[in-house]
């Protein structure tokens, strides 16, 4: 028993010593951004006020990064519907990995904020994995689409460059905390490359967003649209907005300098792409009916442009050129 006590004491001393050594190498960085934003496009038009917080903690070569964003916005067009309203959105995420990133470049992995929090005085170098959640809270008839999505995150950066992957879906599985409703903004995938060049940030990426109506679970899935001539079960949808389907494949470009940010998306809204992506997923499991994608329709032009002015402050600089 005495030997065990001595071993536990030695182990405790070693762990305490290791913690104290690493604590001396602990570096914490963070920032906050407040913004006013205007967006217009083929499916969305709004004026938004929002806040965004992002921070990193590095202990030796081990790092964690996390962020949270909240916005309130007035819209005149949402998901292609020309109706006015007041809505809210939020996003939370965290990553862990290896590296000593202090330039806050991980803030660019978020979906909802169109501006980024970055520190040109910091250094890069991070490879990590993470999870998060995001949700759009819509009013009145649109509230039926208020599905929470889970996010799976991958990030790698070196110096002032970063490559990000954000896969978002409403499935609920282990650390992937979507709402599991399979409606509204059901999923998205965006891969981006980002560069900090002094007080400028440049980002280029490619993305896919999928939006589906609410299935009518009171009817048998015997819809003939997207059914492969009756071989597949397909949901009927509930009113209103039973035909509201989008599959936007686009190029995403962003530029930010000091307190100003511009962003643009341009691509196609393609029922064939939406049907292909969701049919592969639903048919593979074999238990889920398809959605009624109008596969005979042609693709439409998809575009969205945003501009915002933001006040960004970090613990190293106030985002104004010195």
Secondary structure, 3 states (H helix, E strand, C coil): CHHHHHHHHHHHHHHHHHHHHHHHCEEEEEEEEEEEEEEEECCCEEEEEEEEEEEEEEECCEEEEEEEEEEEEEEEEECCECCCEEEEEEEEEEEEEEECCCCCHHHHHCCCCCCCCCCCCCCCCEEEEEEEEEEEECCHHHHHHCCCEEEEEEEEEECCEEEEEEEEECCEECCEECCCCCCEEEEEEEEEEEEEECCEEEEEEEEEEEEECCECCCCCCECCCCCCCCCCCECCECCCCCCCCEEEEEEEEEEEECCEEEEEEEEEECHHHHHHHHHHHHHHHCCCCECCCCCCCCCEEEEEEEEEEEEEEECCCCCCCC
